[in-house]
Amino acid sequence: MAAQGRGFWLHQLVEYGIAGGLIMMSAQSQSPAVPVALGIALLTNAAIADGGLSAFKWVSRRVHRYIDWLIIVMCFVAAAVADLDSIGRLALIALGLVEGIIVLGTNFAKKPPSEARTSRLNLRRHR
């Protein structure tokens, strides 16, 4: 499924939205530390991956995927262990489920250079 899944840029866009929503939702929580920390972790992971919507290209897409799975596990563990209200627990469980679906449906492979661009580069080399 991931070989023909959605583009990585869309994966990043959704992660930015989820992270922003989680951070804003935590302002209404009685104990916002855990949701804010997970939202910032998700936001940072989207911003540092090697993708089209990255702020910094510090980590590869493969590393990004591993960090995604770590964040998913942390969401479920925090929902079970942390001292949160029921809305906070539900939000973390939903975040873990949605993020898991997004990761499973994303194509993490980089696009090969287009044929036209490759031929232009070869022409420049031969001049």
N, C-alpha and C positions, 0 to 999 in steps of 0.2 A: 504494500500500500504506500509506503513512504517513497518508493522509487518514482511514482508518478503523482505524488501528493502536491499539496499547495506549495507555492514558492516561499523561500525563506524570508523575503521581505514582508509577506503577509503575516508570517509567524511572528516576526518582530513587531509589526504594527499591533497585532492582537495582544502581545505581551505588554506593550506600552499602555494600552487601554486597560487591561486587567490590573496592572500594577498601580496605575493612577486611581482606578476605582477602589482598589483595596486600601490605598493610603487615605483616600477621602472618606471611605466608609469607617475607617478606624477612628476618625474624629468623633464619631457618635458612640464609640464603645467605652465601657467603663475601665477597661484595661487595654489601651491601644498599642502597647509596646510590641507585642508579638505580631499582630497584623501589619503594623508599620514596618517592622524589620523584614518580614517576608515580602512585602510590597517593594521595599527598597532593594532587596536582593534580586527580585524579578526584574525590576527596572534597570538595575546595574548590569545584569546578565544580558538583557536585550541591547543595552547601549555599548557593550564592549565586544560583542561578537562580530565576526567578519561577515557583514551582510550589507544590503543596500540601504537600510535605515539606521546604520550604526553611527554613534557619535565618535567612537574610537574603535579601531580594528585591532584589539589586543589579543583576542583568543579566537581559535578556529571554530568552525561550526560544530565539529566533533566534540570539542571541549564544552561548547555551549549546550549541546544535547545532554552531556553528563551532568552539567550544573542544573539543567532543567529537571532531570530525574531526581537530583538531590533536593531541589526546592519542593517537588511534588511529595517526596517522602517526609520532608520537614513539615509540610502543611498538615498531613495526616497525623503525624506524631504530636504536633502542637495542638491540633484539635482534640486529641485524646488526653493530653497531659496538662496543658497550660490552663491557668485559671481564667477562663473566658466566659462571657455570657453566651446564651444559646445562639444569638445572631452571629457572634464572632466565630463560634464553632462551625456553624452552618456555612459561613462565608469561606472559612479555610477548607472545609471539605469540598465545597463547590469549586474553589480555586484549584485544588488538587485534581479533581475530576476533569475540569475543563482544560487545564494545562496538559494533563495526560492525553486527552483526545487530540489536542493541538500538536503535541510532540509526535504522536503516532501517525498523524496525517500529513506531516511536513516532509518535503524533499530537502534534505540537508546538503545535497551535492551541489557543487558550484557549476554554473553553466560553462560549457566549453566556449572559447572565443568564436564569434560568428565567422563564417567563411569569408565574407567581404572584408572584415577587419584583418583577418589572417593574411589575405592576399595583399592588402595595402601594406602591412608590415613587411612582408616578403619583398615587395617592390622597393621599399625604402632601403632595405638591406643590400639589394643588388645594384643600387645606383652608385 
